[in-house]
Amino acid sequence: MSAQGVVLLLLWLNCCGWALWRYSTNTPNYHILSTRSTIKLEYEGTLFSEWSVPRTCSVKNKTSPKTELRCSSPGVHTIKPIVKGPDLEEERYLSVDSSLVCFLWYYKVMNFYHNLTQVLIIWIVDPENADPNELQWNASEPSLNSIILSKQLAALGQKPAIYTFLKKKVYFPHRKMKNGAWQISVPMSAEDVIKEIKGYKVAFQDCFIADTLFLLTFPLLTIPEIPGFLPISSPRGSQLMSDWSACLVSSAIVVADMETFQTNDSFRTWTRIRVPPNILTDDERHSVSDVNLSQDGIFFLIRGTLYLKNITTFTRLGSNENLPEDGIIGITSRKWCWLKYLLKDTERRSSMAIWTRNEVYLGYTSLNFVKIITTKKLGKILNISPAATLTIHNVEYTGHPLELALLLNYCVTCNVIKKIYLVIYNEDTKQWVHQDFALTVTTDSFIIPYFLYSALPQLILWDKHRIYYCYYNFTDFGVLQTPTESGNLSRLSHDSIIHDVLIDYYGNILVKMENNIMFYFKINVRDATKLHLWTNNATKSSIFLHTSAEISLLHVFDNGTIHPQEYPLKLEAQSVAFKTKEKCPFMAFYHNTSHIYYLLDKGQNLSVWVQIVYPENIGLYMIVESYGPKILEEKHHIHYEIALGYCTKTMIITFSQNVNYEAVDDYFQLQYQNTGLLLAQVRPSEYTKACPIAQKVFQIAVGCDTSKFIVVKGFKEKGHFQPDFFYIIEKSYLRDRPSKNLRVKYSWKKYGSPLRLHFREKFHPLIQLYNDNGYIEDVEANFIVWEIHGRDDYSFNNTMKKSGCLHEAQTWKSMTKLNKHLPLEEAWGPEFLS
C-alpha cells in the first residue's frame, strides 16, 4: 500500500466521532481553484447517501463518498453531502474562479557545499496532467507531460527567474534549458530566505504560470535517530505542542504523547527525536511540558528543569549555564521574524526567554543565559506594596524586534481572584514600562498571550474558554464575541477547551479547540466565526505554518506516524462569510512599502504612498500609526477622486528628520538622541473578516548603516595583486624628523590597487558610497584627509583667503596641536566644528 493510502486508512480508522466532509485540489495550498480544476470530495462517516451539487457542476460518481467535482462556470457554488437520517450535513460555498492561471513552477534543490551555492532545477507543471510524484512534491525530474509543456512555453519565450524578497536580488538561468528544465544558481543564505519564482507573461492555450513563493535557506540538518535511544514525549493523553523557527517556519518540532518529531521541510520528511538511556527516568521522559527550537538545538522543559538536545549530546542545564536547577515554569521564543533591526545600547538580542515564579532569564546563542529581573525588583519599579504577592504568570515576546512582555500575578489574599498586570521590557534601552492593562481572573486561571504582527503593541490572550483582545496600544480591550454564547467558545464546541492559536502575517487568526473545531477572526476584529469541520475529533492535530507561509494541519496517529495536511483557510473563511453575508467595506487597499526595514541616515527621508478604493458614501480613510522614539516628523498629503460610484483616496506619507548638527555643544550626544528604531503601519479605518489583508507593518531605523562603506574613486579592488609591496618615505619628509627612512608596507587588500598619477597632476579625492549591492552615490559632505605615517611634505592648491573665508578656519596643523593627547584619527572631526 502506498504512503498516501496508509494515511487515508489511518484517517478512516480514527473516524469514530463526527461525520464530516472536505475537499482538495491538485495544486499546493489550493493556489488554483478554477473552472479548469479537479476538486476532490471526501466524506468521512457511515450515513452518506449522495452529493448535492448545482447544475453548473458535475460529479464523477454522485453516490461515492470519495469522488471528483468539476464546475464549468465561475462563481460561488453550494456543495453538500446528503445523508441518511434526520441530521443534515453542513454545506459549503466554494468560490471557483475563471482565472487564466493554470500552470505552476516546480523546483528541486541541489546543495553544493564546496562553493556554498544551491542549484534549483525548475520546470513547469500542469497540475491537472502532472505525475503523482510531482503532485506529492518528491519528483527528481520532470515527467513527460511537464517536459513537453516546459519546452512549448520556452519556445514562446518563457524563462524563470528567482527574486529574493529581502535583498531584492534577481537570479537567472545560467544555461539553456536541458531535458525540459532550467537551472538557476543562488548563494546559500541564512537571511535572504524568502524567494519567489517568476516568469514572463507568456500564455500557452490561454493559460499562464502562477508565481511561486517559497523559503530557501542554508541547508539545515535534523538530529539523527540513534539505535538504542528512547522516546521523549508529553504525558499520556496530552495535546500536541509545537514550536518553529520564526524566520524559517519550515523548521519545526512537535511533541506528542508517544514521540517527538523534527522537520526542516514542513514535515514532508521528518525524524524522531530520542534521548540516550540512563539520563532520565521513564516518568521524566514522558513529562515534557514545553519545547523550544533554537540554533543551539531543542530545549525541553521537564518537571521544572531545562534540557538541551542537539546532534551530539543530551544535556541537563543548570547553574553552570547560569540557570536554575529546577523551578522553571516556562520557556518561549520569538514569534515574528525581524532579520534587521537597530541596536543603540547593546550588541546582541536574545533568542529565548526562561522564567520561574520570581525570575526571568534571557537566552542567547552558544548557551549564554542572563538573569534580567526578579519580582522583588519589579515590585519596586511598579511601586507594589510589600504586603502583596507578585509572581510571574507568563512571558512572551512582542511584535517589536527588541521587546519582551511579562504577565504578572498580583493579589493580596490570593484566595479567590487575582489581577494580571503587564509590563514591557526593551532589550536595548533596558527599560521596564508598566502598561495600562489589568485583567481580573480567578486564582486558578492561566492566561496565554500572543502578540500580533503590528507596529503598536497589540495582543490576544486566552484561557480555556474565551479569547480576550487588546488592540491599539492597550486602548481597546474586551472579550472576543460570537453570534451566541457571549464569546464562550467551549459552549460552541461541545464543551471542548482551547488548544492552540495561530496568527499569520496577513492578520488571520485561527483558534483550534482540543476536539479540532476551529474559529476564525482577523486582527483588530472583535468577533469570531465558527469554521466548517475539517478534522475528526478523534484525531490529534496541530496548526502550523507551511514552507510557503500558508496555514497547514499536522495529524499525529497512535502508531507514531504523522501526516501534514494543507488547510484552505481563505476558501473556508470565504464560505462562512458568504453564508453570514459579511463583506469587506473596501474594494482594494494598495501601498508601495515593498520593504519591511528602512534605514535613514542624516539628511534622508522616506516617502510611501497608500491607497484605498471603496464604494461611494461609506467614508473610509487611511490611518498611519507609529511606535517608538519621537525622532521623525510626518507629513501627509491626501488626494481624493470619485468616479462611477467608487471613491479613491491616496495618501503620501513622508518621514523626515530636521536636525541641525552645526555649531552644537555635543555633536555625538545630539546624534545619539536622534537615532533609534520605530515601527510604523498603515491600515484602513475599517475592515472585517472578509477583507484580504489587514495592514502593512515596517521598521524605520534612524542611524548609521553598518553595511555602507566609502571608497576613493579610482582605487580598484581588482587588479594585479602584490602581497609584499613596500615603499620608502625619506626621513626629511617625516614630521618628527627621525634618524632613519621609514619603510611602509602597502595593504593591497585594504586599499586596493594604487592610483597612478603624474607628479605634476593635482589630486582631489572623490569619495563614493557603496554597500553590498554596489555603488550608491558620491559623497557631497566635507571630509578630512590626513597622512597616517607622519609625512608633512604635501601642499594644498588653495588658501583660505582665495577660498573666500572671512576668518581663519580650523586646519590640520592647529587641530593636531590643540589635541595632542588624541590619536591622529580623532584629532579633528565634526564634534570640533564651531
HELIX and SHEET records of a PDB file:
HELIX    1   1 ALA A    3  LEU A   13  1                                  11    
HELIX    2   2 PRO A   28  TYR A   30  5                                   3    
HELIX    3   3 PRO A  132  LEU A  135  1                                   4    
HELIX    4   4 LEU A  144  ALA A  155  1                                  12    
HELIX    5   5 ASP A  282  ARG A  285  1                                   4    
HELIX    6   6 SER A  319  GLU A  321  5                                   3    
HELIX    7   7 THR A  375  ILE A  381  1                                   7    
HELIX    8   8 GLU A  485  GLY A  487  5                                   3    
HELIX    9   9 LEU A  569  THR A  580  1                                  12    
HELIX   10  10 TYR A  667  GLN A  673  1                                   7    
HELIX   11  11 LYS A  731  TYR A  733  5                                   3    
HELIX   12  12 TRP A  748  TYR A  751  1                                   4    
HELIX   13  13 TRP A  812  LEU A  818  1                                   7    
HELIX   14  14 LEU A  824  GLU A  826  5                                   3    
HELIX   15  15 PRO A  830  PHE A  832  5                                   3    
SHEET    1   A 4 LEU A  20  SER A  24  0                                        
SHEET    2   A 4 ILE A  39  GLU A  44 -1                                        
SHEET    3   A 4 LYS A  66  CYS A  71 -1                                        
SHEET    4   A 4 CYS A  57  VAL A  59 -1                                        
SHEET    1   B 3 PHE A  48  SER A  52  0                                        
SHEET    2   B 3 GLY A  75  VAL A  83 -1                                        
SHEET    3   B 3 ARG A  92  VAL A  96 -1                                        
SHEET    1   C 4 TRP A 182  PRO A 187  0                                        
SHEET    2   C 4 THR A 117  VAL A 125 -1                                        
SHEET    3   C 4 VAL A 101  PHE A 112 -1                                        
SHEET    4   C 4 PHE A 208  ALA A 210  1                                        
SHEET    1   D 4 VAL A 170  TYR A 171  0                                        
SHEET    2   D 4 ALA A 161  THR A 164 -1                                        
SHEET    3   D 4 ILE A 194  LYS A 198 -1                                        
SHEET    4   D 4 THR A 212  LEU A 215 -1                                        
SHEET    1   E 2 LEU A 230  PRO A 231  0                                        
SHEET    2   E 2 ARG A 274  VAL A 275 -1                                        
SHEET    1   F 4 MET A 241  SER A 245  0                                        
SHEET    2   F 4 LEU A 248  VAL A 255 -1                                        
SHEET    3   F 4 THR A 260  THR A 263 -1                                        
SHEET    4   F 4 THR A 271  ARG A 272 -1                                        
SHEET    1   G 4 VAL A 288  SER A 294  0                                        
SHEET    2   G 4 GLY A 297  ILE A 302 -1                                        
SHEET    3   G 4 THR A 305  LYS A 309 -1                                        
SHEET    4   G 4 PHE A 314  ARG A 316 -1                                        
SHEET    1   H 4 GLY A 330  SER A 333  0                                        
SHEET    2   H 4 MET A 352  TRP A 355 -1                                        
SHEET    3   H 4 GLU A 359  TYR A 364 -1                                        
SHEET    4   H 4 ASN A 368  THR A 374 -1                                        
SHEET    1   I 4 THR A 389  TYR A 397  0                                        
SHEET    2   I 4 GLU A 403  CYS A 411 -1                                        
SHEET    3   I 4 ILE A 417  ASN A 426 -1                                        
SHEET    4   I 4 TRP A 432  THR A 442 -1                                        
SHEET    1   J 4 ILE A 448  PHE A 451  0                                        
SHEET    2   J 4 LEU A 459  TRP A 462 -1                                        
SHEET    3   J 4 ILE A 467  TYR A 471 -1                                        
SHEET    4   J 4 ASP A 476  VAL A 479 -1                                        
SHEET    1   K 4 ILE A 498  ILE A 503  0                                        
SHEET    2   K 4 ASN A 508  MET A 513 -1                                        
SHEET    3   K 4 MET A 518  LYS A 522 -1                                        
SHEET    4   K 4 THR A 529  LYS A 530 -1                                        
SHEET    1   L 3 LYS A 540  LEU A 545  0                                        
SHEET    2   L 3 ILE A 551  VAL A 556 -1                                        
SHEET    3   L 3 ILE A 562  GLU A 566 -1                                        
SHEET    1   M 4 ALA A 588  HIS A 591  0                                        
SHEET    2   M 4 LEU A 606  PRO A 615 -1                                        
SHEET    3   M 4 TYR A 646  SER A 656 -1                                        
SHEET    4   M 4 GLU A 633  ALA A 643 -1                                        
SHEET    1   N 4 TYR A 597  LEU A 600  0                                        
SHEET    2   N 4 LYS A 696  VAL A 702  1                                        
SHEET    3   N 4 GLY A 676  PRO A 684 -1                                        
SHEET    4   N 4 MET A 622  TYR A 627 -1                                        
SHEET    1   O 3 PHE A 709  VAL A 712  0                                        
SHEET    2   O 3 ILE A 767  ASN A 771 -1                                        
SHEET    3   O 3 GLY A 774  ASP A 778 -1                                        
SHEET    1   P 2 PHE A 726  ILE A 729  0                                        
SHEET    2   P 2 LEU A 742  LYS A 745 -1                                        
END                                                                             
